[in-house]
Amino acid sequence: MNVSWVMMMNMGISAVIALFLPIVLLVVWKVKNRGIRMIPFLVGAGVFIIFALFLEQICHYFVLSRVSPLSEYVNGHIWAFVLYGALAAGVFEETGRFLAFKTVLRRSKGKETAITYGIGHGGIESILVVGISMISSLILVVAINAMGGVENYVALVPAEAQGVLRENLNTLLLTPAHTFLLAGIERISTIIFHIALSVIVFFAVQRPGKFYFYPLAIVIHTFLDLFAIMYQKGVIKSILIIEIVIIIITAVTVYFTYRMYKEDAANA
């Protein structure tokens, strides 16, 4: 089985979007706001790594991987898994945002800080979760084509490992080509979503009487992730439906965040 050029092209497009969109956004934002600092961008990237890729994964180990009555229940009940997965992402990422604005960035009072932070938070997720994955997949499928197909590639590994490798490769190659393109397109709305949530949590910290924005951000984040995990578990079969839902939730969140941002500027 060889890989279609359409699949490789879609992987390449998604890789470019995931890797370079955060950089383009940061450069454009910096050009339009020459006084902003880079620290919030770096903090946003660091918070995602610490809270989503480290602390959240530790939580997943105890709730999902470690053998216990809790893990058996969550893994054995699809809605428990969906709710837990979505809530964990919301709690860890929004708490990371909240603590960042409360501590490291507490003296950064300008709301532009939230935008810069959001580009860093959503940008590093885009690069690490989608960008690197797409590059790895693209290199793999190019190698498969260069060697004349899956069987020739599988023959390179020891016999005892060939079955698992063949199954994994066939799963990858049987994935509809448009799925890889949608992964890159999704990054556009996801980064924008992270910027909007960063503004919401920033106001929770920096504006008197707005603390409730912090749990609100958790709820919004959890709600969006519910649909992503329902697709992951097969509750919703269509990736297109998921992408449309994500875009709608992002658009609504951005609309109200933009209004709030402008009203804050008018009252400044």
C-alpha positions as CSV (number, residue, x, y, z in Angstrom):
1,M,0.0,0.0,0.0
2,N,1.5,3.3,-1.1
3,V,0.5,6.7,0.3
4,S,-1.6,9.1,-1.8
5,W,-0.1,12.5,-2.6
6,V,-3.3,14.1,-1.3
7,M,-2.6,12.7,2.2
8,M,1.0,13.9,2.1
9,M,-0.1,17.3,0.9
10,N,-2.7,17.6,3.7
11,M,-0.1,16.6,6.3
12,G,2.3,19.2,4.9
13,I,-0.4,21.9,5.0
14,S,-1.4,21.1,8.5
15,A,2.3,21.0,9.7
16,V,2.9,24.5,8.2
17,I,-0.2,25.9,9.9
18,A,0.5,24.3,13.2
19,L,4.2,25.3,13.3
20,F,4.1,28.8,11.8
21,L,0.7,30.3,12.6
22,P,1.8,31.0,16.3
23,I,4.9,32.7,15.0
24,V,3.0,34.8,12.5
25,L,0.4,35.8,15.1
26,L,3.2,36.8,17.5
27,V,5.0,38.9,14.9
28,V,1.9,40.7,13.7
29,W,0.8,41.4,17.3
30,K,4.3,42.7,18.2
31,V,4.4,44.9,15.1
32,K,1.0,46.4,16.0
33,N,1.9,46.8,19.7
34,R,5.6,47.6,19.8
35,G,5.5,48.2,23.6
36,I,4.5,44.7,24.6
37,R,6.9,42.3,26.3
38,M,7.7,38.8,25.2
39,I,7.5,37.4,28.8
40,P,3.8,36.7,28.7
41,F,4.3,34.6,25.5
42,L,7.0,32.5,27.2
43,V,5.0,32.2,30.3
44,G,1.9,31.0,28.3
45,A,4.0,28.4,26.6
46,G,5.6,27.3,29.8
47,V,2.3,27.0,31.6
48,F,0.8,24.8,28.9
49,I,3.8,22.4,29.2
50,I,3.7,22.3,33.0
51,F,0.0,22.1,33.5
52,A,-1.2,20.2,30.4
53,L,1.7,18.0,29.5
54,F,3.0,17.3,33.0
55,L,0.6,17.8,35.8
56,E,-2.5,16.8,33.9
57,Q,-0.8,13.6,32.7
58,I,0.1,12.7,36.3
59,C,-3.6,13.1,37.1
60,H,-4.5,10.9,34.1
61,Y,-2.1,8.2,35.4
62,F,-3.9,8.0,38.8
63,V,-7.4,8.3,37.3
64,L,-7.1,6.3,34.1
65,S,-3.9,4.1,34.0
66,R,-3.2,3.0,37.6
67,V,-5.3,-0.1,38.4
68,S,-7.9,1.0,40.9
69,P,-11.7,0.9,41.3
70,L,-11.7,4.5,40.1
71,S,-9.8,3.8,36.9
72,E,-12.0,0.7,36.2
73,Y,-15.1,2.8,36.6
74,V,-14.0,5.8,34.5
75,N,-12.6,3.5,31.7
76,G,-15.6,1.3,31.9
77,H,-18.2,4.0,31.6
78,I,-18.0,6.1,28.5
79,W,-19.7,9.2,29.8
80,A,-17.6,9.2,33.0
81,F,-14.5,9.1,30.7
82,V,-15.8,11.9,28.5
83,L,-16.7,14.1,31.5
84,Y,-13.4,13.4,33.3
85,G,-11.3,14.1,30.2
86,A,-13.0,17.4,29.4
87,L,-13.1,18.6,33.0
88,A,-9.4,17.7,33.6
89,A,-8.3,19.8,30.6
90,G,-10.5,22.7,31.7
91,V,-9.3,22.7,35.3
92,F,-5.6,22.2,34.7
93,E,-5.2,24.7,31.8
94,E,-7.4,27.4,33.2
95,T,-5.9,27.0,36.7
96,G,-2.5,27.4,35.1
97,R,-3.6,30.6,33.4
98,F,-5.1,31.9,36.6
99,L,-1.9,31.2,38.6
100,A,0.3,32.7,35.9
101,F,-1.7,36.0,35.9
102,K,-1.8,35.9,39.7
103,T,1.9,35.4,40.3
104,V,4.5,35.7,37.5
105,L,2.5,38.2,35.5
106,R,0.7,40.0,38.4
107,R,2.4,43.3,37.6
108,S,1.5,43.2,34.0
109,K,-1.8,45.2,34.2
110,G,-2.3,45.9,30.5
111,K,-4.9,43.6,28.9
112,E,-2.5,43.2,26.0
113,T,-0.7,40.8,28.3
114,A,-3.6,38.4,27.9
115,I,-3.4,38.3,24.1
116,T,0.4,37.7,24.2
117,Y,-0.1,35.0,26.8
118,G,-2.8,33.3,24.8
119,I,-0.6,33.2,21.7
120,G,2.1,31.5,23.7
121,H,-0.3,29.0,25.4
122,G,-2.2,28.1,22.2
123,G,0.9,28.4,20.1
124,I,3.0,25.9,21.9
125,E,0.1,23.4,22.0
126,S,-0.2,23.8,18.2
127,I,3.5,23.2,17.7
128,L,3.9,20.3,20.1
129,V,0.6,18.5,19.7
130,V,-0.1,18.9,16.0
131,G,3.0,20.4,14.3
132,I,5.6,17.8,15.4
133,S,3.1,15.0,15.0
134,M,2.3,16.0,11.4
135,I,6.0,16.3,10.6
136,S,6.7,12.8,12.0
137,S,3.8,11.3,10.1
138,L,4.9,13.0,6.9
139,I,8.4,11.7,7.2
140,L,7.0,8.3,7.8
141,V,4.7,8.2,4.8
142,V,7.4,9.6,2.5
143,A,9.7,6.8,3.7
144,I,7.0,4.2,3.0
145,N,6.5,5.5,-0.5
146,A,10.3,5.6,-1.1
147,M,10.6,2.0,-0.1
148,G,7.7,0.8,-2.3
149,G,5.0,0.3,0.3
150,V,4.2,-0.8,3.8
151,E,5.5,-4.4,3.5
152,N,8.9,-3.3,2.4
153,Y,9.0,-0.8,5.3
154,V,7.8,-3.4,7.9
155,A,10.5,-5.9,6.7
156,L,13.1,-3.6,8.3
157,V,12.1,-4.5,11.8
158,P,12.4,-7.8,13.7
159,A,9.8,-10.4,12.9
160,E,8.2,-10.2,16.3
161,A,7.5,-6.5,16.0
162,Q,6.2,-6.6,12.4
163,G,2.6,-7.4,13.3
164,V,2.1,-4.4,15.6
165,L,4.0,-2.1,13.2
166,R,1.9,-3.2,10.2
167,E,-1.3,-2.7,12.1
168,N,-0.3,0.8,13.2
169,L,0.8,1.8,9.7
170,N,-2.4,0.5,8.2
171,T,-4.5,2.5,10.7
172,L,-2.6,5.6,9.7
173,L,-2.8,5.0,6.0
174,L,-6.6,4.1,6.1
175,T,-7.3,7.4,7.9
176,P,-9.3,9.7,5.4
177,A,-6.9,12.2,3.9
178,H,-9.1,15.2,4.8
179,T,-8.7,14.3,8.5
180,F,-5.1,15.5,8.4
181,L,-6.1,18.8,6.7
182,L,-8.8,19.4,9.3
183,A,-6.2,18.9,12.1
184,G,-4.4,22.0,10.8
185,I,-7.5,24.1,10.2
186,E,-8.7,23.2,13.7
187,R,-5.5,24.8,15.1
188,I,-6.6,28.2,13.8
189,S,-9.8,28.2,15.9
190,T,-8.1,26.5,18.8
191,I,-5.4,29.2,19.1
192,I,-8.1,31.9,18.9
193,F,-10.0,30.0,21.6
194,H,-7.0,30.0,23.9
195,I,-6.5,33.7,23.3
196,A,-10.1,34.4,24.3
197,L,-9.9,32.3,27.4
198,S,-6.7,34.0,28.4
199,V,-8.5,37.4,28.2
200,I,-11.3,36.0,30.4
201,V,-9.0,34.6,33.0
202,F,-6.9,37.8,32.9
203,F,-9.9,39.8,33.8
204,A,-10.7,37.4,36.6
205,V,-7.4,38.3,38.2
206,Q,-6.9,41.9,37.3
207,R,-10.5,43.4,37.4
208,P,-12.3,43.7,40.8
209,G,-15.4,41.6,41.2
210,K,-14.6,39.5,38.1
211,F,-13.2,36.4,39.9
212,Y,-16.2,34.3,38.7
213,F,-14.6,34.6,35.2
214,Y,-12.1,32.0,36.3
215,P,-14.7,29.2,36.9
216,L,-16.5,30.4,33.8
217,A,-13.4,29.8,31.7
218,I,-13.2,26.3,33.1
219,V,-16.8,25.6,32.2
220,I,-16.3,27.0,28.6
221,H,-13.1,25.0,28.1
222,T,-14.7,21.8,29.5
223,F,-17.8,22.3,27.3
224,L,-15.7,22.5,24.1
225,D,-13.6,19.5,25.0
226,L,-16.6,17.4,25.7
227,F,-17.2,17.2,21.9
228,A,-13.6,16.5,21.1
229,I,-13.6,13.5,23.5
230,M,-17.0,12.3,22.4
231,Y,-15.4,12.0,18.9
232,Q,-12.3,10.3,20.4
233,K,-14.6,7.7,22.0
234,G,-16.8,7.2,19.0
235,V,-19.9,8.8,20.5
236,I,-19.9,11.3,17.6
237,K,-18.6,9.7,14.3
238,S,-18.2,12.7,12.1
239,I,-15.0,14.8,12.4
240,L,-16.7,17.5,10.3
241,I,-19.5,17.8,12.9
242,I,-16.9,18.2,15.6
243,E,-15.0,20.9,13.7
244,I,-18.2,22.8,13.1
245,V,-19.1,22.6,16.8
246,I,-15.6,23.8,17.8
247,I,-15.8,26.7,15.4
248,I,-19.3,27.8,16.7
249,I,-18.2,27.6,20.4
250,T,-15.0,29.5,19.6
251,A,-17.0,32.2,17.7
252,V,-19.4,32.7,20.5
253,T,-16.6,32.9,23.1
254,V,-14.6,35.3,21.0
255,Y,-17.6,37.5,20.4
256,F,-18.4,38.1,24.0
257,T,-14.7,38.3,24.9
258,Y,-14.2,41.0,22.2
259,R,-17.1,43.0,23.6
260,M,-15.7,42.7,27.1
261,Y,-12.2,43.7,25.9
262,K,-13.6,46.8,24.1
263,E,-15.8,47.8,27.0
264,D,-12.8,47.6,29.3
265,A,-10.8,49.8,27.0
266,A,-13.6,52.4,26.9
267,N,-13.8,52.4,30.7
268,A,-10.0,52.7,31.2
